[in-house]
Amino acid sequence: MAFSDLEHKLENDDEAASSPRYQSPDHGSISALFTRGSSHQDKRPFEWKPKYSNAVLVITNIVFLSTLPYLIVRCQSLAPKADVQHAFANLDPFDTHAARPIKSADPVVGVEPIPCHSHNDYTQPNPLHDALEAGCISVEADIWLQDNDLFIAHEQDALDPPKTLKSLYIDPITKIIQDQNVDIDLSADEASSDAALKGVFTANSSQPLTLLIDIKTDSGDTLPVLMDQLSFFRSSGLLTHFTNHLILRPLTIVLSGNTAFSSLPSLAPNHDIFFDAPLDTLSSSLQYTTQNSYYASVSFSKTIGKTSWLGDISDEQMKKIKEQIQEAHERGLKVRYWDTPGGAFEKQMWGKLWEAGADVVNVNDLEGARDFSEGK
């Protein structure tokens, strides 16, 4: 058909459509919508125009590309995790059907400890207990001095009178340890001897619990109140301490935040309160040792940098991580990175840090930590 003939035909079709003889189908009828183009009156079938195809294609591509990172991570999670399974090869699986959460101050029964640190633990539904039930061997509490008491919150305007260091941590930990050591008089000198004191985990009673206390207010005013509240643990010999070498006990106290390193000698003459050393500057200072420090920590994003859009770290970043960990381990310090990538890549990063030798991984998702311990 010549182009002029085609043009003439289209003009005739337009005239026919505008004539009184042309009637559109009854759009109120469902059947009419599906018979359009088949009636005598409407001889023009519905045409799918190219512009509609292009629009759908663009939208489909956008949806696919936006979900691609999640799909990749999800597929990776379905594959065997050799490094994660190796990390927890000696740990028994959790009973994921057990009643949760634990709300009473009881020893954690049947839960194997795993190398995780409950970051800002007080934000969990049941501070301390949820972390212990997940198996975390370390918990974090931010403290503020007010009215001669120590309150727990991340920001000062969020202080809540019932939430104190004593009510959320000191009292529950005291009861758990007492219940674990019913055959020992913790108020007597016997506790300070070489007695085999049991920790909070019944499945591994030799595993200490680390309480990382981030001091938010002035240390000069806050520390005396803190030392007073820790007095029972100190007098009973329940605290990890250094005497020629590091002696692990049921509870290890580590201070960070507004804690001056120079105050430790007078603060802990028995070397039973430890400092959270700066991991990124260890190589330039020899003052941080097991005599005064327990953790060596640093912000991951600050010292290592950002990961790729798929959550991967470069060879250069991994090299730096391993060098920092080696420096800390040579001094007997345990490594913890905070401000690590979260979201879909959180577990992936836990595996990489453990593989590199980190002693604990920073977690906010305690259920995810349980899954991580099982290689999920």
Secondary structure, DSSP 4 states (H G I P E B T S, - for coil): --HHHHHHHHHHHHHHHHSTT-----TT-HHHHHSTTTSSS--------HHHHHHHHHHHHHHHHHHHHHHHHHHHHHS--HHHHHHTTTSPPP-TTS-----S---B-S---EEEEETTGGGSSSTTHHHHHHTEEEEEEEEEEETTEEEE-SSGGG--TT-BHIIIIIHHHHHHHHHHTTTS-TTSGGGGTT-----SBSTTTTPPEEEEEEE-S-HHHHHHHHHHHTHHHHHTT-B-EESSSEE--SEEEEEEES--GGGHHHH-TTS-SEEEEEGGGGGG-S---TTTEEEEEEEHHHHT-PPPTTS---HHHHHHHHHHHHHHHHTTPEEEEES---GGGHHHHHHHHHHHT-SEEEES-HHHHHHHHTT-
